[in-house]
Amino acid sequence: MNGLIANIDKVHTTELGIEQIRRNLELETQDVVNWCKQQIIKSNQHSQKGKNWYVYVDDIKITINTHSFTIITAHREKIKEIIRGKP
């Protein structure tokens, strides 16, 4: 996770990714990438599995590629899945 925080300025996503994240999380903000960066910074629950980081904040899971720093997706998780630690 330190690698992700150290490279937070590289975190980005595609136009389609922005729309998907906005829809999945019902966000009203226009700056989805900055919103995700703030969530990543404040998170204290995360994991890395294979080529992805999984960042958990409240009931949200953000998936980020470890090599490109691309936000792949973000969506709401069921609390039970978070507790069990499912990425």
C-alpha positions as CSV (number, residue, x, y, z in Angstrom):
1,M,0.0,0.0,0.0
2,N,2.9,2.3,0.6
3,G,3.7,2.1,-3.1
4,L,0.2,3.2,-3.9
5,I,0.3,6.1,-1.5
6,A,3.8,7.1,-2.7
7,N,2.4,7.2,-6.3
8,I,-1.0,8.6,-5.6
9,D,-0.4,11.3,-8.2
10,K,-0.3,8.5,-10.9
11,V,-3.7,7.1,-10.0
12,H,-6.1,7.6,-12.9
13,T,-8.9,5.9,-14.8
14,T,-10.6,6.1,-18.2
15,E,-13.6,8.1,-19.2
16,L,-15.7,4.9,-19.1
17,G,-14.2,4.1,-15.7
18,I,-15.3,7.5,-14.4
19,E,-18.9,6.9,-15.5
20,Q,-18.9,3.3,-14.1
21,I,-17.6,4.4,-10.7
22,R,-19.9,7.4,-10.6
23,R,-22.9,5.1,-11.4
24,N,-21.7,2.2,-9.0
25,L,-21.2,4.6,-6.1
26,E,-24.0,7.0,-7.0
27,L,-21.5,9.9,-6.8
28,E,-22.4,13.5,-7.6
29,T,-18.9,14.8,-7.9
30,Q,-17.4,15.5,-11.3
31,D,-13.9,14.7,-10.1
32,V,-14.2,11.0,-9.5
33,V,-10.5,10.3,-9.7
34,N,-9.7,12.9,-6.9
35,W,-12.6,11.5,-4.8
36,C,-11.1,8.0,-5.2
37,K,-7.6,9.3,-4.3
38,Q,-9.0,10.8,-1.1
39,Q,-10.6,7.5,-0.2
40,I,-7.4,5.6,-0.8
41,I,-5.4,8.0,1.4
42,K,-7.9,7.8,4.3
43,S,-8.2,4.0,4.1
44,N,-6.6,1.8,6.6
45,Q,-7.8,-1.5,5.2
46,H,-6.3,-2.8,2.0
47,S,-4.7,-5.8,0.3
48,Q,-2.7,-6.7,-2.7
49,K,-3.5,-9.8,-4.6
50,G,-1.8,-10.5,-7.9
51,K,-1.8,-7.5,-10.1
52,N,-4.3,-5.4,-8.1
53,W,-4.6,-3.4,-4.9
54,Y,-8.0,-3.6,-3.2
55,V,-8.7,-0.6,-1.0
56,Y,-11.7,-0.7,1.4
57,V,-13.3,2.4,2.9
58,D,-16.6,2.0,4.8
59,D,-18.6,-0.2,2.5
60,I,-16.7,0.7,-0.7
61,K,-14.0,-1.4,-2.5
62,I,-11.7,0.3,-5.0
63,T,-9.7,-1.9,-7.3
64,I,-6.4,-0.4,-8.7
65,N,-3.9,-2.0,-11.0
66,T,-0.5,-2.2,-9.3
67,H,1.5,-1.5,-12.5
68,S,-0.4,1.2,-14.3
69,F,-2.1,2.8,-11.2
70,T,-5.4,2.6,-13.1
71,I,-8.6,2.5,-11.1
72,I,-10.3,-0.5,-12.5
73,T,-13.5,-0.3,-10.6
74,A,-15.1,0.8,-7.4
75,H,-18.3,-0.5,-5.9
76,R,-20.2,-1.0,-2.7
77,E,-19.5,-4.2,-0.8
78,K,-21.6,-6.1,1.6
79,I,-20.3,-5.8,5.1
80,K,-19.9,-9.6,5.6
81,E,-17.5,-9.8,2.5
82,I,-15.4,-7.0,3.9
83,I,-15.1,-8.7,7.3
84,R,-14.1,-12.0,5.7
85,G,-11.5,-10.1,3.7
86,K,-12.6,-11.1,0.3
87,P,-10.9,-9.0,-2.4
